[in-house]
Amino acid sequence: MHLSITHLATFLAVVQHGSMTTAAIALTYSLSTVSAHVTHLERQLRTRLLRRTANGCEPTAAGQQVAEKAAELLEVHRDIVAGASDTRSRPVDASIA
């Protein structure tokens, strides 16, 4: 199973915004891209993550759990990227003690 960071970030944006349309605008994605990302995650996880309503979307119980873990994972991802960026400006010590 492959869960894409991008798909998780898209899903989290939908949960945070309460709407696929609003998430699409915030992410500068098309609505169809946002929908495809969420659908892909639901298929990969074999469960419904969002309950679509007339006013937008809300996470199912499984969706809420995935959103919480996705938020944690994305924070770690940001830390990794920031840490790697910090080391690019310093020379790498290749010596072995």
Summary of the structure (lengths in Angstrom):
residues: 97
radius of gyration: 16.9
end to end distance: 39.6
largest distance: 63.6
contacts: 253
relative contact order: 0.15
helix: 66%
strand: 8%
